[in-house]
């Protein structure tokens, strides 16, 4: 998939005010500081499309990016930032749940996992929640900056093993490094195929109705 145009369009705190369901959406989510903005910038080939911050919890809204005028990338708030009030955390969690469960044109949620750390309970719980709600899921390990890094390889395998205790089979998994520009082609190819299938089915439905 070649990205010719990528533009920030708008941010929302109310799911009902998000754009009308005209193009497929691919959402990115993960723990705070997992590298969502860096991955979006890497995938789109833009350095400052999504603002990268060293401050956890910076993303507080549902941020939309128009890609090639036919799909949307959606940057969701991190789900584990503790240094905010309980009220604010609950607000974010409700916003995330409402978006994931009710956006009819959401094709996949890309859950980002930091490859540098062992499996985290909150990541596994979030994947479990999406599985129970039958949300199409892709796991993207980030920050695999050193090829052959034993620690990252061990963490990734440990995460897979933890998933297999609850899942019959693993979801689609990619290993990426925004810094080293690794793994992005596979993610983009997956998105391209999913979007193509979406439009093929949409055209069939429209032809049937007519």
N, C-alpha and C positions, 0 to 999 in steps of 0.2 A: 504493500500500500504506500503510495506516494502522497504525502501531504503537501498540497499546493498552497492552501490558505488556512490559517488558524488565527482566530480572533476571539478575544474575550468579549462576551456579550452582556452578561448581567449577573447579579447576585440576588439570592432570595432567602428569606427566613420563613416564608409561608409556602408550603408545597403547592397549594392551590393556585398560587400566582406564577408558578413556573411556566415555561413556554407551552403552547398548545402542542398536542401530540402529532407533530408533522414529520419528524425525523427520528431515527433510532438513537438511543442514548447508551453510553458506556460510562459507568460511575467508578470512581477511584476512592477507596477508603482504607483506613488503617490507624494504628496508634499514632498519637501525636509525634511529629518529627521522624516519621518512618520514611519520608522522602517522596510524598505525593507530588508536590509541586515540581521537584527536580525530575521526576519521571515524566510528567506531562510535558515539561520543557524539552526533555530529551526526545520523546516520541514525536513531537511536532517540529523539532529542529529549531525551536526558538529559545533564546536565552532568558527572556524576561516575560514570557506569556503569562505564566503563573508565578506569582511572587513567592520567592523562597525566603523563609524566615528561620532564624535560629531560636526563636521564641516558641516553645510548644503551645499549642492551642490557638495559633494565629488565625487559622481558618475557622470562622464562626458562622459562615453562611454556605448556602448551596451555590457554587460558582459554575457558571456555564461558559463553555468555549465552543464556538462554531468551527467545525473542521470540514473543509472542502465544500461547504454549503450543503452538505447532505447527512452529516451526523453531528452529534454533540458529545463532547467529553464533559463530565460533571465531577467536579472536585468537592467531596463531602467533608464535613468537619471530622477531625480525629475523635476517636471514641474513648480515649482513656486519659484525657488531660485532667489532672486532679486539682490543680491550683486555681479553681474557680468555684463559685458557690454551688451547693447541691441543686439549687433552683436552676442555675444556668446549665449544669450538666443534664438535668432532667429535660430541659427545653431542647438542648442539642439532641439528646437521645430520641425524643419524640419526633423531632424534625427528621432525623435520619431514618427512623422506622417508617414514618409516613411516606417518605420519598421512596424507599426501597419496596415497600409493600403495595404502593398505589400508582406508581408510574407505569402505565400500560405499555409505553414504548421503550422501557428500560430492558435492554437485551442481556447485559451481563454486569455484575459487580466485580470489579477487580480489587481483591483484598490484598493489601501490601503488607509484607512481613519482613522485618529487619533480619537479614541472614547472619548478622554478627552476634545475635543473642540466642540463647536456648529457647525452646517453646514457651510462650507466655500464656498463662491461663486465660487472660482476657481475649487473646486472639483466637484460641481454641473455642471459647464460649461463643464468640461472635460468629465463627464459622458454623458452629452447631446450631445457632439460632437461624442462620440463613438456610441451613440444610432442612431444618424442621419446617420452614416456611416455603420450601421449594424454590428458593431464589437461585437463578443461574449464576454460578460462581467460578471465578478464576483466581488462583493464588499466584501472586507475583512476589518473589523474594527480591528485596532491594539491597543495595550497598554491598554486592558481591564484587568488591573492587580489586581483590587480589586473586588472579587465576590460580586454582589449585589450593586455595586456602583451606587447610584442614579443619579449622574451627567452623568456618561457614558451611563446609560440606557436612560436617558432623551435626551442626544445628539443623540444617535442612532435612537430613535423614531422620533426625529425632522428631522433627515436626511431622514428617510423613508417617512415621511409626505411631505417633500419638493420634493422628487422624484415623488411621486404619483400625484403631481400637473401637471407633464409633461408626466409621464409614465402611461400606462394602468395597468401594473402590475410590481412588483418589480423584479429586477434581483436576482440571487442566492446570498445569504448573509451569511457570516461567521463572528463570533466574536472571536478574538484570543488574547492571551497574550504570547509573546515569553518568558517573564520573568517567568511566572507561568506555562508555558507549557500547555496552554489551547487552544482548538479549532483546533489544527493542524491535528488531526486524520480525522476530517471532510473534511478539505481541501485536504488532501492526498487521501482520498477515492474518492472525486470528480475527482481529476486528474487521478487516476487509471482508473475509469470508462470511462472518456473521451479518454484516450490513448487506452484503449481496443477497444472502438468503432472505433477509427481511424484505428487501425491495421486490424480490422475485415473488414472494408470497403475497405481498401487498398488491402487486399488479394482477396476480391471478384472482384475488378477491374482488378487485375493482372490475375486471373483465366479466366475472361471474355475475356480479350485481347488475351490470349493464346489459 
